[in-house]
Amino acid sequence: MNIDAMPVLLVHFVQGQAAYEIDTNRFAIDAGENDVRALYDEENGLVKFFCRYEEDMAKYDKKLKQFALSHDVTIAEP
């Protein structure tokens, strides 16, 4: 995956406003409250998502599943 395309992909995934690389392969995603982070594991070709608040997990899990279904992406359980 082209790391330069990652912010666009992440914004699309959460239907957010913007995504910013805050460190090498680590992104903050602004979905209204800046409550999602993503880590791109380049070695394994994985994107790992983290919610700031536990109560938001169900909302973002649902968005992730919708995104994966519409883009033929495989979701690996933790």
N, C-alpha and C positions, 0 to 999 in steps of 0.2 A: 504494500500500500504506500502511496506517496504521502509522506508526512505533511507536506504543504496543503494537501486536500483535507486533512483531518478536521480543522475547525469547521469547514462547510458541512462535512458529514455529521459532526457532533451537533451542530445547530439544527440540522434537519431531523436528527434522531429525537431530540427533546422538544422540537418545535419551539426553540428558544430564540433569543435575540442575537447572541454572539458567543464565540468560544475563543479563549486566549491560551496560548502556550505559556504556562507559568514556570516551567522548568523543562529540561529535555524530556520529551515524550509525555509530559504531564500537562493536562488541560483543565481549565476552569470553564464551566459552561453556564452562561447566564440564561436561566430559564425563568427569570423574574425575581428570584431571590438568591442567585448565585449559589445554588444548593447542590450542584452535581459536579463531580470531578471525573475525569477519565485518565487512564494510564494506558499508553500504547506499548505493548510488549512486542517490540520489533522482532526479537529472536523467534518468537512463536507465532507471530502474525495475529495477535489477540488485542482486543480493546477491552479493558476492565473498567467498570463503572462503579462509582462510590457515591452514596447519598450522604449529604451532610446531616440529615435528620432521618431517623429510623421510620418515622411515620410517613415519609415520602416514598419509601421503597416500593410499595404496591403501585403507586401512580407511575413511577418510572419503569417498573417491571412491565406494566401493561404497554407503555409506549415502546419499550424495547421489543416486545413480542410483535407489536403491530409493524414496527420498522423492519424487523427480521422477515416477517411473512411477506411483506410487499417488495423486499429487495433480495429474496432468496439467500438469506444469511443464516448460518447455523449458530444457535445459542448453546453455549456450554454451561452447565450448572457448576457452581463453585464447589 
